């Protein structure tokens, strides 16, 4: 492409992105499309001759936006917030425009060393234990993964490898195929579905333990399950404790669980803090992670609350050798002269290649700063604002006697349900119908959940375009739809 042509196209694309975000409030949050809609908008086959940029650009609204769910729209309250900031967008431009595939230090020294420094910056900002900082107090450190699921997968595989090596050293007559069927992973019934998925991929049985009515996994529940499994010749292998559970934003008791894993059973403890981990950047929220010093690994998604665009998930491990020992394959073309003294992050992840993802972290931390992530600076949002918005919405709900707050509101998630109105109707059925009405209305988008048989609605605050006005509109829609129910 000629430089002038590229400059015109790039300028148009940047202007489009700016206008998209400027006018996002005018777009319907969830689209009115049906499965297969795009086949009617695109040709049956790829064009034989390339089209002009103008032709492709003119189709963005018609083809792409027609079926978009607008995650940063004021009416989006589903799942958890998607981070967006112009420093991260600028970094994405540089990452795409000056490409490298940083699977090793030699493949791109800048890519590797920036990531190492950025993960240390973050570890210090979050007040993580020193064992998670590169070269500080042992072989631990941090690495960028794509998602929390990838972090879970590499750590569970590492734990599996660690247990197999331990059991083989105890009894050389065994094979890994004798050991694998005996392994067990423990997590709560409020944990993310990724634990089950990774268990399937790792071929390890997953035991989902009751988190109780409060959604918190406690010491006795875990210890009882471990004791029972050991009596049945099972091998406790991996525990996943969650900070900020997906259904209800509750917190497993990491301190109690950590004592079992470290001092009693010698089990890999992984902390999935994909959502709530970002709150640790604020000192007043660090109490939710009491006991983190006993964790073997810790993960949070920077693309939720730390202004770094998707995908960017941080994983820290106490001992990186467990990762590298379980996935170390060295073909001749991958070897380089400095591999004994540098980090090759390809051993810390599933794929070989990797993007220069740390650029996004660097841009955000440099342009926003830790203070900027802790306090509301100009148009940037931060975790405390998300909490304040959630508290504001909680107060709206509590003023209406027809509704009930299901779980305590501690960060940016409000769980609510419509009470049974004294009629001979199941309460869950009422709330399921309320959810159907809200989804059909299309003015806002949220998702429901079920914990211990209770069906409720989730309103996730903290989006870049969330505001009290947006929450007022959300509450108006919910109340209006409840009247129809």
C-alpha positions as a Markdown table, in Angstrom:
| # | Residue | x | y | z |
|---|---|---|---|---|
| 1 | Unk | 0.0 | 0.0 | 0.0 |
| 2 | Unk | 1.3 | 3.5 | -0.9 |
| 3 | Unk | 2.1 | 5.6 | 2.2 |
| 4 | Unk | -0.4 | 8.3 | 1.2 |
| 5 | Unk | -3.2 | 5.8 | 0.7 |
| 6 | Unk | -2.4 | 4.2 | 4.1 |
| 7 | Unk | -2.3 | 7.6 | 5.8 |
| 8 | Unk | -5.8 | 8.4 | 4.4 |
| 9 | Unk | -7.2 | 5.0 | 5.4 |
| 10 | Unk | -5.6 | 5.0 | 8.9 |
| 11 | Unk | -6.9 | 8.6 | 9.5 |
| 12 | Unk | -10.4 | 7.5 | 8.5 |
| 13 | Unk | -10.3 | 4.5 | 10.8 |
| 14 | Unk | -9.0 | 6.4 | 13.8 |
| 15 | Unk | -11.8 | 9.1 | 13.2 |
| 16 | Unk | -14.3 | 6.2 | 13.0 |
| 17 | Unk | -13.1 | 4.8 | 16.4 |
| 18 | Unk | -13.2 | 8.3 | 18.0 |
| 19 | Unk | -16.8 | 8.9 | 16.7 |
| 20 | Unk | -17.9 | 5.4 | 17.6 |
| 21 | Unk | -16.9 | 6.0 | 21.2 |
| 22 | Unk | -18.2 | 9.6 | 21.2 |
| 23 | Unk | -21.7 | 8.5 | 20.0 |
| 24 | Unk | -21.9 | 5.1 | 21.7 |
| 25 | Unk | -24.8 | 6.2 | 23.7 |
| 26 | Unk | -26.9 | 6.5 | 20.6 |
| 27 | Unk | -26.4 | 2.8 | 19.7 |
| 28 | Unk | -28.6 | -0.1 | 20.8 |
| 29 | Unk | -26.6 | -2.1 | 23.3 |
| 30 | Unk | -27.7 | -5.6 | 22.0 |
| 31 | Unk | -28.4 | -6.1 | 18.3 |
| 32 | Unk | -31.7 | -7.2 | 16.7 |
| 33 | Unk | -30.2 | -10.0 | 14.6 |
| 34 | Unk | -30.8 | -13.7 | 14.3 |
| 35 | Unk | -28.2 | -16.5 | 13.9 |
| 36 | Unk | -26.8 | -16.6 | 10.4 |
| 37 | Unk | -27.6 | -13.0 | 9.6 |
| 38 | Unk | -24.1 | -12.2 | 8.2 |
| 39 | Unk | -24.3 | -14.8 | 5.4 |
| 40 | Unk | -27.0 | -12.6 | 3.9 |
| 41 | Unk | -24.7 | -9.5 | 4.1 |
| 42 | Unk | -21.6 | -11.0 | 2.6 |
| 43 | Unk | -20.8 | -12.7 | -0.7 |
| 44 | Unk | -20.8 | -16.5 | -0.9 |
| 45 | Unk | -17.1 | -16.4 | -1.7 |
| 46 | Unk | -14.1 | -14.1 | -1.2 |
| 47 | Unk | -13.6 | -11.6 | -4.0 |
| 48 | Unk | -11.2 | -12.6 | -6.7 |
| 49 | Unk | -9.8 | -9.1 | -7.1 |
| 50 | Unk | -9.1 | -7.0 | -4.1 |
| 51 | Unk | -11.6 | -4.2 | -3.3 |
| 52 | Unk | -10.7 | -0.6 | -2.5 |
| 53 | Unk | -10.4 | 0.6 | 1.1 |
| 54 | Unk | -13.4 | 2.9 | 0.5 |
| 55 | Unk | -15.6 | -0.2 | -0.4 |
| 56 | Unk | -14.5 | -2.0 | 2.8 |
| 57 | Unk | -14.9 | 1.0 | 4.9 |
| 58 | Unk | -18.4 | 1.7 | 3.7 |
| 59 | Unk | -19.4 | -1.8 | 4.8 |
| 60 | Unk | -18.4 | -1.5 | 8.4 |
| 61 | Unk | -21.7 | -0.1 | 9.6 |
| 62 | Unk | -23.8 | -2.4 | 7.3 |
| 63 | Unk | -21.9 | -5.6 | 8.1 |
| 64 | Unk | -19.9 | -5.3 | 11.3 |
| 65 | Unk | -22.0 | -3.0 | 13.5 |
| 66 | Unk | -25.3 | -4.5 | 12.6 |
| 67 | Unk | -24.6 | -7.5 | 14.8 |
| 68 | Unk | -22.3 | -5.9 | 17.4 |
| 69 | Unk | -23.0 | -6.1 | 21.1 |
| 70 | Unk | -21.6 | -2.8 | 22.3 |
| 71 | Unk | -19.7 | -3.6 | 25.5 |
| 72 | Unk | -18.8 | 0.0 | 26.3 |
| 73 | Unk | -22.4 | 1.3 | 25.7 |
| 74 | Unk | -24.1 | 3.0 | 28.7 |
| 75 | Unk | -26.7 | 0.3 | 28.6 |
| 76 | Unk | -24.3 | -2.6 | 29.0 |
| 77 | Unk | -24.4 | -4.2 | 32.5 |
| 78 | Unk | -23.7 | -7.8 | 31.6 |
| 79 | Unk | -20.8 | -10.1 | 32.5 |
| 80 | Unk | -18.1 | -7.7 | 33.7 |
| 81 | Unk | -16.9 | -4.4 | 32.3 |
| 82 | Unk | -14.5 | -4.3 | 29.3 |
| 83 | Unk | -11.6 | -1.9 | 29.7 |
| 84 | Unk | -11.0 | 0.8 | 27.2 |
| 85 | Unk | -8.5 | 3.7 | 27.2 |
| 86 | Unk | -6.8 | 5.7 | 24.5 |
| 87 | Unk | -3.3 | 4.8 | 25.9 |
| 88 | Unk | -4.0 | 1.1 | 25.4 |
| 89 | Unk | -5.5 | 1.8 | 21.9 |
| 90 | Unk | -2.4 | 3.7 | 20.9 |
| 91 | Unk | -0.3 | 0.8 | 22.1 |
| 92 | Unk | -2.4 | -1.6 | 20.0 |
| 93 | Unk | -1.6 | 0.5 | 17.0 |
| 94 | Unk | 2.1 | 0.3 | 17.6 |
| 95 | Unk | 1.9 | -3.4 | 18.4 |
| 96 | Unk | 0.1 | -4.1 | 15.1 |
| 97 | Unk | 2.2 | -1.6 | 13.0 |
| 98 | Unk | 5.6 | -2.8 | 14.3 |
| 99 | Unk | 4.9 | -6.5 | 14.6 |
| 100 | Unk | 7.1 | -9.0 | 16.3 |
| 101 | Unk | 6.4 | -12.6 | 17.5 |
| 102 | Unk | 8.2 | -12.6 | 20.9 |
| 103 | Unk | 8.4 | -16.3 | 21.7 |
| 104 | Unk | 12.0 | -16.0 | 22.9 |
| 105 | Unk | 14.3 | -13.3 | 24.1 |
| 106 | Unk | 16.2 | -13.6 | 20.8 |
| 107 | Unk | 13.0 | -13.3 | 18.8 |
| 108 | Unk | 12.5 | -9.8 | 20.2 |
| 109 | Unk | 14.6 | -8.7 | 23.3 |
| 110 | Unk | 12.5 | -5.6 | 23.7 |
| 111 | Unk | 9.3 | -7.6 | 23.8 |
| 112 | Unk | 10.6 | -10.0 | 26.5 |
| 113 | Unk | 12.3 | -7.4 | 28.7 |
| 114 | Unk | 9.4 | -5.0 | 28.6 |
| 115 | Unk | 7.0 | -7.7 | 29.8 |
| 116 | Unk | 9.3 | -8.7 | 32.6 |
| 117 | Unk | 9.6 | -5.2 | 33.9 |
| 118 | Unk | 5.9 | -4.4 | 33.5 |
| 119 | Unk | 4.8 | -7.6 | 35.4 |
| 120 | Unk | 7.1 | -6.4 | 38.2 |
| 121 | Unk | 5.6 | -2.9 | 38.1 |
| 122 | Unk | 2.2 | -4.4 | 38.4 |
| 123 | Unk | 3.2 | -6.8 | 41.2 |
| 124 | Unk | 4.5 | -4.0 | 43.2 |
| 125 | Unk | 1.5 | -1.8 | 42.5 |
| 126 | Unk | -0.9 | -4.6 | 43.6 |
| 127 | Unk | 1.2 | -5.3 | 46.6 |
| 128 | Unk | 1.7 | -9.0 | 45.6 |
| 129 | Unk | 4.1 | -11.1 | 47.7 |
| 130 | Unk | 7.8 | -10.6 | 46.8 |
| 131 | Unk | 8.0 | -14.2 | 45.5 |
| 132 | Unk | 6.0 | -13.1 | 42.5 |
| 133 | Unk | 8.6 | -10.6 | 41.4 |
| 134 | Unk | 11.2 | -11.6 | 38.9 |
| 135 | Unk | 14.6 | -12.4 | 40.5 |
| 136 | Unk | 13.7 | -10.9 | 43.8 |
| 137 | Unk | 13.2 | -13.8 | 46.2 |
| 138 | Unk | 13.4 | -16.9 | 44.1 |
| 139 | Unk | 12.4 | -18.2 | 40.7 |
| 140 | Unk | 9.0 | -16.6 | 40.6 |
| 141 | Unk | 7.7 | -13.9 | 38.3 |
| 142 | Unk | 4.9 | -12.8 | 36.0 |
| 143 | Unk | 3.8 | -13.4 | 32.4 |
| 144 | Unk | 1.0 | -12.1 | 30.2 |
| 145 | Unk | -1.6 | -14.6 | 29.1 |
| 146 | Unk | -4.6 | -14.0 | 26.8 |
| 147 | Unk | -7.3 | -14.9 | 29.3 |
| 148 | Unk | -7.8 | -16.2 | 32.8 |
| 149 | Unk | -8.7 | -19.6 | 31.2 |
| 150 | Unk | -5.2 | -19.8 | 29.7 |
| 151 | Unk | -3.7 | -18.9 | 33.0 |
| 152 | Unk | -5.7 | -21.7 | 34.6 |
| 153 | Unk | -4.7 | -24.2 | 32.0 |
| 154 | Unk | -0.9 | -23.6 | 32.2 |
| 155 | Unk | -1.0 | -23.7 | 36.0 |
| 156 | Unk | -3.1 | -26.8 | 36.2 |
| 157 | Unk | -0.8 | -28.6 | 33.7 |
| 158 | Unk | 2.2 | -27.5 | 35.8 |
| 159 | Unk | 0.5 | -28.8 | 39.0 |
| 160 | Unk | -0.2 | -32.1 | 37.2 |
| 161 | Unk | 3.4 | -32.4 | 36.1 |
| 162 | Unk | 4.6 | -31.6 | 39.6 |
| 163 | Unk | 2.4 | -34.4 | 41.2 |
| 164 | Unk | 3.4 | -36.9 | 38.5 |
| 165 | Unk | 7.1 | -36.3 | 39.2 |
| 166 | Unk | 6.6 | -36.6 | 42.9 |
| 167 | Unk | 4.6 | -39.8 | 42.7 |
| 168 | Unk | 7.1 | -41.4 | 40.3 |
| 169 | Unk | 10.0 | -40.6 | 42.6 |
| 170 | Unk | 8.1 | -42.4 | 45.4 |
| 171 | Unk | 7.3 | -45.4 | 43.3 |
| 172 | Unk | 9.2 | -45.8 | 40.0 |
| 173 | Unk | 7.1 | -48.8 | 39.1 |
| 174 | Unk | 4.2 | -46.5 | 38.4 |
| 175 | Unk | 3.5 | -44.8 | 35.1 |
| 176 | Unk | 1.9 | -41.4 | 34.7 |
| 177 | Unk | -1.2 | -43.2 | 33.4 |
| 178 | Unk | -1.5 | -44.8 | 36.8 |
| 179 | Unk | -1.3 | -41.5 | 38.5 |
| 180 | Unk | -3.5 | -39.3 | 36.3 |
| 181 | Unk | -6.9 | -41.0 | 37.0 |
| 182 | Unk | -6.3 | -40.5 | 40.7 |
| 183 | Unk | -5.8 | -36.7 | 40.6 |
| 184 | Unk | -8.5 | -34.3 | 41.9 |
| 185 | Unk | -9.0 | -30.5 | 41.4 |
| 186 | Unk | -11.0 | -28.6 | 44.0 |
| 187 | Unk | -13.0 | -25.4 | 43.5 |
| 188 | Unk | -16.3 | -23.9 | 44.7 |
| 189 | Unk | -19.6 | -24.2 | 43.0 |
| 190 | Unk | -19.4 | -20.4 | 42.5 |
| 191 | Unk | -16.2 | -20.5 | 40.6 |
| 192 | Unk | -15.9 | -19.7 | 36.9 |
| 193 | Unk | -16.8 | -22.4 | 34.4 |
| 194 | Unk | -13.2 | -22.2 | 33.1 |
| 195 | Unk | -12.1 | -24.5 | 36.0 |
| 196 | Unk | -14.3 | -27.3 | 34.7 |
| 197 | Unk | -13.2 | -26.7 | 31.1 |
| 198 | Unk | -9.5 | -26.8 | 32.0 |
| 199 | Unk | -10.2 | -29.9 | 34.1 |
| 200 | Unk | -11.5 | -31.5 | 30.9 |
| 201 | Unk | -8.5 | -30.4 | 28.9 |
| 202 | Unk | -6.1 | -31.6 | 31.6 |
| 203 | Unk | -8.0 | -34.8 | 32.1 |
| 204 | Unk | -8.2 | -34.2 | 35.8 |
| 205 | Unk | -11.4 | -34.7 | 37.8 |
| 206 | Unk | -12.9 | -31.5 | 39.2 |
| 207 | Unk | -14.6 | -31.5 | 42.5 |
| 208 | Unk | -17.0 | -28.6 | 43.0 |
| 209 | Unk | -17.5 | -27.9 | 46.6 |
| 210 | Unk | -20.3 | -26.0 | 48.3 |
| 211 | Unk | -19.6 | -22.3 | 48.9 |
| 212 | Unk | -22.6 | -22.0 | 51.1 |
| 213 | Unk | -25.4 | -19.4 | 51.1 |
| 214 | Unk | -22.7 | -16.6 | 51.3 |
| 215 | Unk | -20.8 | -17.9 | 48.2 |
| 216 | Unk | -17.6 | -18.5 | 50.2 |
| 217 | Unk | -15.5 | -21.6 | 50.1 |
| 218 | Unk | -14.2 | -22.3 | 53.7 |
| 219 | Unk | -11.5 | -24.4 | 55.2 |
| 220 | Unk | -13.7 | -27.2 | 56.7 |
| 221 | Unk | -15.5 | -27.9 | 53.4 |
| 222 | Unk | -12.2 | -28.2 | 51.5 |
| 223 | Unk | -10.4 | -30.3 | 54.2 |
| 224 | Unk | -13.4 | -32.7 | 54.5 |
| 225 | Unk | -13.3 | -33.3 | 50.7 |
| 226 | Unk | -9.6 | -33.8 | 50.7 |
| 227 | Unk | -9.7 | -36.3 | 53.6 |
| 228 | Unk | -12.5 | -38.3 | 51.8 |
| 229 | Unk | -10.6 | -38.4 | 48.6 |
| 230 | Unk | -7.3 | -39.5 | 50.2 |
| 231 | Unk | -9.2 | -42.4 | 51.9 |
| 232 | Unk | -10.2 | -43.4 | 48.4 |
| 233 | Unk | -6.6 | -43.4 | 47.1 |
| 234 | Unk | -7.1 | -40.1 | 45.3 |
| 235 | Unk | -4.4 | -37.5 | 44.9 |
| 236 | Unk | -5.4 | -33.9 | 45.8 |
| 237 | Unk | -3.6 | -31.9 | 43.1 |
| 238 | Unk | -4.9 | -28.4 | 42.6 |
| 239 | Unk | -7.1 | -25.9 | 44.4 |
| 240 | Unk | -8.7 | -22.9 | 42.7 |
| 241 | Unk | -9.8 | -20.2 | 45.1 |
| 242 | Unk | -11.7 | -17.3 | 43.6 |
| 243 | Unk | -11.6 | -13.6 | 44.4 |
| 244 | Unk | -14.7 | -12.0 | 42.9 |
| 245 | Unk | -16.8 | -15.0 | 41.8 |
| 246 | Unk | -18.6 | -14.6 | 38.5 |
| 247 | Unk | -22.1 | -15.2 | 39.7 |
| 248 | Unk | -22.1 | -13.0 | 42.8 |
| 249 | Unk | -18.6 | -11.4 | 43.4 |
| 250 | Unk | -17.9 | -13.2 | 46.6 |
| 251 | Unk | -14.5 | -14.2 | 47.9 |
| 252 | Unk | -13.2 | -17.6 | 49.0 |
| 253 | Unk | -11.4 | -17.5 | 52.3 |
| 254 | Unk | -7.9 | -17.6 | 50.8 |
| 255 | Unk | -6.2 | -17.4 | 54.2 |
| 256 | Unk | -7.9 | -20.6 | 55.5 |
| 257 | Unk | -7.5 | -22.4 | 52.2 |
| 258 | Unk | -3.9 | -21.4 | 51.8 |
| 259 | Unk | -3.0 | -22.9 | 55.2 |
| 260 | Unk | -4.4 | -26.2 | 54.1 |
| 261 | Unk | -2.6 | -26.1 | 50.7 |
| 262 | Unk | 0.8 | -25.0 | 52.0 |
| 263 | Unk | 1.2 | -26.4 | 55.5 |
| 264 | Unk | -1.0 | -29.6 | 55.6 |
| 265 | Unk | -1.5 | -31.0 | 52.1 |
| 266 | Unk | 1.2 | -29.6 | 49.8 |
| 267 | Unk | -1.3 | -28.7 | 47.0 |
| 268 | Unk | -1.0 | -26.1 | 44.3 |
| 269 | Unk | -3.1 | -23.1 | 45.2 |
| 270 | Unk | -4.2 | -21.0 | 42.3 |
| 271 | Unk | -6.0 | -17.8 | 43.0 |
| 272 | Unk | -8.4 | -16.7 | 40.2 |
| 273 | Unk | -8.8 | -13.0 | 40.7 |
| 274 | Unk | -9.7 | -12.3 | 37.1 |
| 275 | Unk | -12.3 | -9.7 | 38.1 |
| 276 | Unk | -11.6 | -8.5 | 41.7 |
| 277 | Unk | -7.8 | -8.7 | 41.5 |
| 278 | Unk | -7.7 | -5.2 | 40.0 |
| 279 | Unk | -9.1 | -3.8 | 43.2 |
| 280 | Unk | -5.8 | -4.7 | 44.9 |
| 281 | Unk | -4.4 | -1.5 | 43.4 |
| 282 | Unk | -6.4 | 0.3 | 46.0 |
| 283 | Unk | -5.0 | -0.4 | 49.6 |
| 284 | Unk | -8.5 | -0.3 | 51.1 |
| 285 | Unk | -9.5 | -3.4 | 49.1 |
| 286 | Unk | -6.4 | -5.5 | 49.8 |
| 287 | Unk | -8.1 | -7.3 | 52.7 |
| 288 | Unk | -10.0 | -9.5 | 50.2 |
| 289 | Unk | -6.7 | -11.2 | 49.4 |
| 290 | Unk | -5.6 | -12.0 | 53.0 |
| 291 | Unk | -3.5 | -15.1 | 52.7 |
| 292 | Unk | -2.3 | -14.5 | 49.2 |
| 293 | Unk | 1.3 | -15.1 | 50.4 |
| 294 | Unk | 0.5 | -18.8 | 50.4 |
| 295 | Unk | -0.6 | -19.0 | 46.8 |
| 296 | Unk | 1.3 | -20.9 | 44.2 |
| 297 | Unk | -0.1 | -18.8 | 41.4 |
| 298 | Unk | -2.2 | -15.7 | 41.0 |
| 299 | Unk | -4.2 | -14.3 | 38.1 |
| 300 | Unk | -6.1 | -11.1 | 37.2 |
| 301 | Unk | -7.5 | -9.8 | 34.0 |
| 302 | Unk | -6.1 | -6.3 | 33.2 |
| 303 | Unk | -8.7 | -6.0 | 30.5 |
| 304 | Unk | -11.5 | -5.7 | 33.0 |
| 305 | Unk | -10.7 | -2.9 | 35.4 |
| 306 | Unk | -7.2 | -1.7 | 34.7 |
| 307 | Unk | -7.8 | 0.2 | 31.5 |
| 308 | Unk | -5.9 | -2.2 | 29.3 |
| 309 | Unk | -7.9 | -3.4 | 26.3 |
| 310 | Unk | -8.7 | -7.1 | 25.7 |
| 311 | Unk | -6.8 | -9.4 | 25.7 |
| 312 | Unk | -4.4 | -9.0 | 28.6 |
| 313 | Unk | -4.4 | -11.4 | 31.5 |
| 314 | Unk | -1.6 | -11.3 | 34.1 |
| 315 | Unk | -0.3 | -14.5 | 35.7 |
| 316 | Unk | 2.2 | -14.6 | 38.5 |
| 317 | Unk | 3.8 | -17.8 | 39.8 |
| 318 | Unk | 5.9 | -18.6 | 42.8 |
| 319 | Unk | 8.2 | -20.9 | 40.9 |
| 320 | Unk | 8.4 | -20.6 | 37.1 |
| 321 | Unk | 10.3 | -23.8 | 36.8 |
| 322 | Unk | 7.0 | -25.7 | 37.3 |
| 323 | Unk | 5.7 | -24.0 | 34.1 |
| 324 | Unk | 8.9 | -24.4 | 32.1 |
| 325 | Unk | 9.4 | -28.0 | 33.1 |
| 326 | Unk | 5.9 | -29.0 | 31.9 |
| 327 | Unk | 6.1 | -27.3 | 28.5 |
| 328 | Unk | 9.7 | -27.0 | 27.5 |
| 329 | Unk | 10.3 | -28.0 | 23.9 |
| 330 | Unk | 13.5 | -26.8 | 22.3 |
| 331 | Unk | 13.8 | -27.2 | 18.5 |
| 332 | Unk | 17.1 | -26.2 | 17.0 |
| 333 | Unk | 15.6 | -23.1 | 15.3 |
| 334 | Unk | 14.4 | -21.8 | 18.7 |
| 335 | Unk | 17.8 | -22.0 | 20.4 |
| 336 | Unk | 19.9 | -18.9 | 20.9 |
| 337 | Unk | 23.1 | -18.0 | 22.8 |
| 338 | Unk | 21.4 | -16.2 | 25.7 |
| 339 | Unk | 18.7 | -18.8 | 26.6 |
| 340 | Unk | 20.5 | -19.8 | 29.8 |
| 341 | Unk | 20.4 | -16.3 | 31.2 |
| 342 | Unk | 17.2 | -14.8 | 29.8 |
| 343 | Unk | 13.5 | -15.6 | 29.9 |
| 344 | Unk | 11.8 | -17.4 | 26.9 |
| 345 | Unk | 8.1 | -16.8 | 27.6 |
| 346 | Unk | 7.1 | -19.5 | 25.1 |
| 347 | Unk | 7.8 | -22.0 | 28.0 |
| 348 | Unk | 5.3 | -20.1 | 30.2 |
| 349 | Unk | 2.3 | -20.4 | 27.9 |
| 350 | Unk | 0.4 | -22.7 | 25.5 |
| 351 | Unk | 1.1 | -21.2 | 22.1 |
| 352 | Unk | 4.6 | -20.6 | 20.8 |
| 353 | Unk | 4.1 | -17.1 | 19.4 |
| 354 | Unk | 3.0 | -14.1 | 21.4 |
| 355 | Unk | 2.2 | -10.4 | 20.8 |
| 356 | Unk | 4.0 | -7.5 | 22.3 |
| 357 | Unk | 1.2 | -7.2 | 24.8 |
| 358 | Unk | 3.2 | -5.4 | 27.5 |
| 359 | Unk | 3.2 | -2.2 | 25.4 |
| 360 | Unk | -0.4 | -1.7 | 26.5 |
| 361 | Unk | 0.5 | -2.0 | 30.1 |
| 362 | Unk | 3.5 | 0.4 | 29.7 |
| 363 | Unk | 1.4 | 3.0 | 27.9 |
| 364 | Unk | -1.4 | 2.9 | 30.5 |
| 365 | Unk | 0.9 | 2.9 | 33.5 |
| 366 | Unk | 3.0 | 5.7 | 32.1 |
| 367 | Unk | 0.2 | 7.9 | 30.9 |
| 368 | Unk | -2.3 | 7.2 | 33.7 |
| 369 | Unk | 0.0 | 6.3 | 36.6 |
| 370 | Unk | -0.9 | 4.4 | 39.8 |
| 371 | Unk | -2.6 | 7.5 | 41.2 |
| 372 | Unk | -4.6 | 7.8 | 38.0 |
| 373 | Unk | -5.8 | 4.2 | 38.4 |
| 374 | Unk | -6.7 | 4.9 | 42.1 |
| 375 | Unk | -8.4 | 8.2 | 41.7 |
| 376 | Unk | -10.7 | 9.7 | 39.1 |
| 377 | Unk | -8.4 | 11.7 | 36.8 |
| 378 | Unk | -10.0 | 13.6 | 34.0 |
| 379 | Unk | -12.1 | 11.2 | 31.9 |
| 380 | Unk | -10.5 | 8.0 | 33.1 |
| 381 | Unk | -12.5 | 5.7 | 35.3 |
| 382 | Unk | -11.1 | 3.6 | 38.0 |
| 383 | Unk | -12.1 | 0.8 | 40.5 |
| 384 | Unk | -13.5 | 3.2 | 43.2 |
| 385 | Unk | -15.8 | 4.8 | 40.8 |
| 386 | Unk | -17.2 | 1.4 | 39.8 |
| 387 | Unk | -17.7 | 0.7 | 43.5 |
| 388 | Unk | -19.5 | 4.0 | 44.1 |
| 389 | Unk | -21.7 | 3.3 | 41.1 |
| 390 | Unk | -22.6 | -0.1 | 42.4 |
| 391 | Unk | -23.5 | 1.4 | 45.8 |
| 392 | Unk | -25.6 | 4.0 | 44.2 |
| 393 | Unk | -27.5 | 1.3 | 42.3 |
| 394 | Unk | -27.8 | -0.8 | 45.4 |
| 395 | Unk | -29.5 | 2.1 | 47.2 |
| 396 | Unk | -32.0 | 2.4 | 44.3 |
| 397 | Unk | -32.9 | -1.2 | 44.6 |
| 398 | Unk | -33.3 | -1.2 | 48.4 |
| 399 | Unk | -35.8 | 1.6 | 48.2 |
| 400 | Unk | -38.2 | -0.6 | 46.3 |
| 401 | Unk | -39.8 | -3.2 | 48.5 |
| 402 | Unk | -40.6 | -5.5 | 45.6 |
| 403 | Unk | -36.9 | -6.3 | 45.1 |
| 404 | Unk | -34.2 | -7.9 | 47.2 |
| 405 | Unk | -30.4 | -7.6 | 47.1 |
| 406 | Unk | -29.1 | -11.2 | 47.0 |
| 407 | Unk | -25.4 | -10.8 | 47.9 |
| 408 | Unk | -23.5 | -8.0 | 49.6 |
| 409 | Unk | -22.3 | -5.3 | 47.2 |
| 410 | Unk | -18.6 | -5.0 | 47.8 |
| 411 | Unk | -17.1 | -4.0 | 44.4 |
| 412 | Unk | -18.9 | -3.4 | 41.1 |
| 413 | Unk | -21.6 | -6.0 | 41.0 |
| 414 | Unk | -25.2 | -5.8 | 42.2 |
| 415 | Unk | -27.2 | -9.0 | 42.4 |
| 416 | Unk | -31.0 | -8.5 | 42.7 |
| 417 | Unk | -34.2 | -10.4 | 42.3 |
| 418 | Unk | -37.9 | -9.7 | 42.3 |
| 419 | Unk | -39.6 | -11.0 | 45.4 |
| 420 | Unk | -42.5 | -13.4 | 45.3 |
| 421 | Unk | -45.6 | -11.2 | 45.3 |
| 422 | Unk | -47.8 | -13.4 | 47.4 |
| 423 | Unk | -49.2 | -15.3 | 44.4 |
| 424 | Unk | -48.9 | -19.0 | 43.8 |
| 425 | Unk | -45.9 | -18.5 | 41.4 |
| 426 | Unk | -42.4 | -19.7 | 41.9 |
| 427 | Unk | -40.0 | -16.9 | 42.6 |
| 428 | Unk | -37.4 | -18.2 | 40.1 |
| 429 | Unk | -40.0 | -18.2 | 37.4 |
| 430 | Unk | -40.9 | -14.6 | 38.1 |
| 431 | Unk | -37.3 | -13.5 | 37.7 |
| 432 | Unk | -36.7 | -15.6 | 34.6 |
| 433 | Unk | -39.7 | -13.9 | 33.0 |
| 434 | Unk | -38.3 | -10.5 | 34.1 |
| 435 | Unk | -35.0 | -11.3 | 32.5 |
| 436 | Unk | -36.8 | -12.3 | 29.2 |
| 437 | Unk | -38.7 | -9.0 | 29.2 |
| 438 | Unk | -35.5 | -7.0 | 29.7 |
| 439 | Unk | -33.7 | -8.8 | 26.9 |
| 440 | Unk | -36.6 | -8.4 | 24.5 |
| 441 | Unk | -36.8 | -4.7 | 25.4 |
| 442 | Unk | -33.2 | -4.2 | 24.2 |
| 443 | Unk | -32.6 | -0.9 | 26.0 |
| 444 | Unk | -30.2 | -2.5 | 28.5 |
| 445 | Unk | -28.2 | -5.7 | 28.4 |
| 446 | Unk | -27.5 | -7.8 | 31.5 |
| 447 | Unk | -27.2 | -11.5 | 32.3 |
| 448 | Unk | -28.7 | -13.7 | 35.1 |
| 449 | Unk | -27.2 | -16.2 | 37.4 |
| 450 | Unk | -28.1 | -19.0 | 39.8 |
| 451 | Unk | -26.5 | -19.7 | 43.1 |
| 452 | Unk | -27.9 | -22.5 | 45.4 |
| 453 | Unk | -31.0 | -22.7 | 43.4 |
| 454 | Unk | -31.7 | -18.9 | 43.5 |
| 455 | Unk | -32.2 | -17.2 | 40.2 |
| 456 | Unk | -31.2 | -13.5 | 40.1 |
| 457 | Unk | -30.2 | -10.7 | 37.8 |
| 458 | Unk | -26.6 | -9.2 | 37.8 |
| 459 | Unk | -25.9 | -5.6 | 37.1 |
| 460 | Unk | -22.2 | -5.0 | 36.6 |
| 461 | Unk | -21.0 | -1.4 | 36.9 |
| 462 | Unk | -17.6 | 0.1 | 36.2 |
| 463 | Unk | -17.7 | 0.4 | 32.4 |
| 464 | Unk | -16.1 | 3.4 | 30.9 |
| 465 | Unk | -19.5 | 4.9 | 30.0 |
| 466 | Unk | -21.3 | 3.9 | 33.2 |
| 467 | Unk | -22.8 | 6.8 | 35.1 |
| 468 | Unk | -25.6 | 7.6 | 37.5 |
| 469 | Unk | -27.7 | 8.6 | 34.6 |
| 470 | Unk | -27.1 | 5.2 | 32.9 |
| 471 | Unk | -27.9 | 3.5 | 36.2 |
| 472 | Unk | -31.1 | 5.5 | 36.5 |
| 473 | Unk | -32.1 | 4.4 | 33.0 |
| 474 | Unk | -31.2 | 0.8 | 33.9 |
| 475 | Unk | -33.3 | 0.9 | 37.0 |
| 476 | Unk | -36.2 | 2.5 | 35.1 |
| 477 | Unk | -36.2 | -0.4 | 32.6 |
| 478 | Unk | -36.0 | -3.0 | 35.3 |
| 479 | Unk | -39.0 | -1.5 | 37.2 |
| 480 | Unk | -41.0 | -1.0 | 34.0 |
| 481 | Unk | -40.4 | -4.6 | 33.0 |
| 482 | Unk | -41.3 | -5.8 | 36.5 |
| 483 | Unk | -44.7 | -4.2 | 36.1 |
| 484 | Unk | -45.3 | -6.2 | 33.0 |
| 485 | Unk | -44.3 | -9.4 | 34.8 |
